[in-house]
């Protein structure tokens, strides 16, 4: 198999559609906030998933900026990635073909967006501006499918805590940016029990019960806007702790929900299904 062959085949039409995408205007009102399951380099070999992400992006006007919170940057205090144009990417994965370590996503200067995000945070949650930290694969991999022109300023915000209440508050602080054409994205994976996948599951496309059960539970809770249940997932959700042996890929959804007009509103599912047994469920907040 040629590495990223699906992405190579996807790119010509994706670029054409991206060039034709209408830019956000104030009359559009607030953009939704998004939670997506981001995959890793194998996303570039999944034609269906690439198309789903692009189709989703195309349902929205092109944002003026993107703030993305990835499972792969857990650090305190709350930090912002480097704002300079063409900030180098973080290739935070191992064991893949050389091709994936040469892919680029050279976004434009995001200095103004960085200042806006920092100003949105309270004195109790100061933002550290990281001068050299690039976008990790939880950010650049899905964005290469959704916005392949790389012509939108992008900033990554760190996960400074595992506390759902605090993450909801951080999301709420980002809420006004949606009215300014900024897309707020939480990037994780709806199930991520990597230690519990077997070779047989991967080779034969089997979905483990802990992944399917957790996905069904979270879909129901999201449909009811039950934030308390979602926050208590470690003790209330089926499939635990296998679905999430660590919280990092789940908790970005609380930033997404916090950025919604109301955290307890039902959401609109954009993508469902599975990849390597993991739920790739993705959703956007309702207007």
C-alpha positions in Angstrom: 0.0 0.0 0.0 1.3 3.5 -0.9 1.3 5.7 2.3 -1.3 8.4 2.2 -2.5 7.3 -1.3 -6.1 8.0 -0.3 -5.1 11.6 0.6 -3.3 12.1 -2.7 -6.4 11.0 -4.5 -8.7 13.1 -2.3 -6.7 16.3 -2.5 -7.4 17.7 -6.1 -11.2 17.8 -5.6 -10.8 18.9 -1.9 -8.7 21.9 -2.9 -11.2 22.9 -5.6 -14.1 22.7 -3.1 -12.0 24.6 -0.5 -11.3 27.4 -2.9 -15.0 27.8 -3.6 -16.0 27.8 0.0 -17.8 31.0 1.1 -16.1 32.9 3.9 -17.9 33.6 7.1 -19.6 37.0 7.4 -21.2 38.7 10.4 -24.6 38.0 9.0 -24.0 34.3 9.4 -24.0 34.7 13.1 -22.1 32.4 15.5 -20.3 29.3 14.1 -21.0 26.1 16.0 -18.4 24.5 18.2 -17.2 21.1 17.1 -15.9 17.9 18.7 -14.1 15.5 16.3 -12.4 12.2 16.5 -9.1 13.0 14.9 -7.4 9.8 13.9 -3.7 9.8 13.3 -1.7 9.1 10.1 -4.0 6.2 9.1 -6.7 8.9 8.5 -4.7 9.8 5.3 -5.4 6.2 4.1 -9.2 6.3 4.8 -11.0 7.8 1.8 -14.4 7.6 3.5 -13.3 9.5 6.6 -11.4 12.1 4.6 -14.5 12.8 2.6 -16.7 13.0 5.7 -14.5 15.6 7.3 -14.4 17.7 4.2 -18.1 17.4 3.7 -18.7 18.6 7.3 -16.4 21.6 6.8 -18.2 22.5 3.6 -21.6 22.7 5.4 -20.2 25.8 7.3 -18.9 29.1 6.0 -15.1 29.2 6.0 -14.0 30.4 9.4 -11.8 33.5 10.0 -9.8 31.5 12.5 -9.6 28.2 14.3 -8.9 27.4 18.0 -8.4 23.7 18.6 -8.0 21.8 21.8 -6.3 18.5 21.3 -5.9 15.4 23.4 -2.2 15.4 22.8 -1.2 18.6 24.6 -1.9 18.3 28.3 0.0 21.1 30.1 -0.6 23.7 32.7 -0.9 26.6 32.9 -3.3 27.1 30.0 -1.1 27.6 26.9 -1.3 28.7 23.3 0.8 27.3 20.5 3.1 29.5 18.5 1.3 32.2 16.5 3.9 32.8 13.8 3.1 31.9 10.2 4.3 28.5 9.1 4.9 27.2 12.6 6.5 23.7 12.3 4.2 20.7 13.0 4.7 18.3 15.9 5.0 14.7 14.6 3.9 13.1 17.9 3.5 9.5 16.7 5.8 6.6 16.1 6.3 3.6 13.9 4.8 5.0 10.7 6.2 5.4 7.2 8.6 8.3 6.6 6.0 10.0 4.4 3.8 11.0 7.4 6.8 12.8 9.0 7.2 15.0 5.9 3.6 16.3 5.5 3.2 20.0 6.1 0.3 22.3 7.0 1.8 25.8 6.8 -0.9 28.0 8.4 -0.8 31.9 8.3 0.0 34.2 11.1 -2.3 33.9 14.1 -1.0 36.7 16.3 -4.3 38.7 16.4 -6.2 35.5 17.2 -3.8 34.7 20.0 -4.3 38.1 21.6 -8.1 37.7 21.3 -8.0 34.2 23.0 -5.7 35.5 25.8 -8.0 38.5 26.4 -11.0 36.2 26.7 -9.5 34.3 29.7 -9.9 35.6 33.3 -7.1 36.6 35.6 -7.6 33.2 37.3 -6.8 31.4 34.1 -3.9 33.3 32.5 -2.7 32.1 29.1 1.0 31.2 28.5 2.0 32.0 25.0 4.4 29.2 23.9 6.8 30.6 21.3 7.9 27.4 19.7 5.1 24.8 20.2 3.6 23.8 16.8 0.4 22.0 16.0 0.3 18.3 17.0 -1.4 15.6 15.0 -4.7 16.0 16.9 -4.9 19.4 15.1 -3.1 19.2 11.8 -4.3 15.7 10.7 -8.0 16.5 10.7 -7.5 20.1 9.5 -5.6 18.9 6.5 -8.9 17.1 5.5 -11.3 19.8 6.5 -9.3 22.9 5.3 -6.7 21.6 2.9 -5.6 25.1 1.7 -4.0 25.8 5.1 -5.1 29.4 4.7 -6.9 29.9 8.0 -5.0 31.1 11.2 -4.9 28.2 13.6 -4.0 28.1 17.3 -3.9 25.1 19.6 -5.0 25.5 23.2 -3.6 23.1 25.8 -5.6 20.9 28.2 -4.6 22.2 31.6 -6.9 19.9 33.6 -9.0 16.8 33.6 -11.8 18.5 35.5 -15.0 18.7 33.3 -16.3 21.8 35.2 -13.1 23.8 34.6 -13.0 22.7 30.9 -16.6 23.8 30.5 -15.6 27.2 31.9 -12.7 27.5 29.4 -15.1 26.7 26.6 -17.6 29.3 27.9 -14.8 31.9 27.7 -14.2 31.0 24.1 -17.9 31.3 23.3 -17.9 34.9 22.1 -15.2 34.1 19.5 -17.9 32.0 17.7 -19.7 35.3 17.0 -16.6 36.6 15.4 -16.2 33.8 12.9 -13.8 31.7 14.9 -14.3 27.9 14.9 -13.8 26.3 18.3 -12.9 22.6 18.0 -12.3 19.9 20.7 -10.2 17.1 19.1 -10.1 13.7 20.7 -11.4 10.2 19.9 -14.8 9.1 21.2 -13.3 5.8 22.3 -9.6 5.2 22.6 -8.8 1.9 24.3 -5.6 1.4 22.5 -4.1 -1.1 25.0 -7.2 -3.3 24.6 -7.2 -3.6 20.9 -6.2 -7.0 19.5 -4.6 -7.8 16.2 -7.7 -9.8 15.2 -10.0 -6.8 15.9 -7.8 -4.6 13.7 -7.4 -7.1 10.8 -11.1 -8.1 10.7 -12.7 -4.8 11.5 -14.3 -6.0 14.7 -15.7 -3.4 17.0 -15.2 -4.4 20.7 -18.3 -4.3 22.9 -16.7 -1.8 25.2 -16.3 0.6 22.3 -19.8 0.1 20.9 -21.5 0.3 24.3 -19.6 3.5 25.3 -20.4 5.1 22.0 -24.2 4.3 22.3 -24.2 5.6 25.8 -22.5 8.9 25.0 -24.7 9.4 21.9 -27.8 9.1 24.1 -26.4 11.5 26.8 -25.5 14.0 24.1 -28.9 13.8 22.5 -30.5 14.6 25.9 -27.9 17.3 26.8 -27.1 15.4 30.0 -23.9 17.1 31.0 -23.9 15.6 34.5 -23.9 12.1 33.0 -21.2 12.9 30.5 -19.0 14.4 33.3 -19.5 11.2 35.4 -18.5 8.9 32.6 -15.8 7.1 34.5 -18.4 5.6 36.9 -21.6 5.8 34.8 -20.7 4.8 31.3 -20.6 1.2 30.1 -17.3 0.0 28.6 -15.2 1.8 31.1 -12.3 1.8 31.8 -11.6 0.0 28.5 -13.1 2.8 26.3 -10.9 5.4 27.9 -8.1 4.1 30.1 -6.9 7.7 30.2 -9.2 10.7 29.9 -7.3 12.8 27.4 -9.2 11.8 24.2 -12.6 12.2 25.8 -12.4 15.4 27.8 -12.0 17.9 24.9 -15.7 17.5 24.4 -16.3 19.6 27.5 -14.5 22.6 26.0 -16.8 22.1 23.0 -20.0 21.9 25.1 -18.8 24.9 27.2 -18.5 26.9 24.0 -22.1 26.2 23.0 -24.8 28.7 23.7 -25.9 26.3 26.4 -23.9 23.3 27.5 -27.0 21.2 28.0 -28.4 21.6 24.5 -28.6 18.5 22.3 -26.0 18.3 19.6 -26.0 17.4 15.9 -24.0 14.3 15.0 -21.8 14.9 11.9 -19.9 11.6 11.7 -20.3 8.2 13.3 -19.0 4.7 12.7 -15.7 3.1 13.7 -12.0 3.0 12.7 -9.9 0.2 14.0 -12.6 -0.5 16.5 -12.7 3.0 17.9 -15.7 5.2 17.7 -15.1 8.2 15.4 -18.2 10.0 16.5 -18.1 13.7 15.8 -20.7 16.4 16.5 -21.4 20.1 16.4 -23.4 22.2 18.9 -26.7 23.5 17.7 -27.4 27.2 16.9 
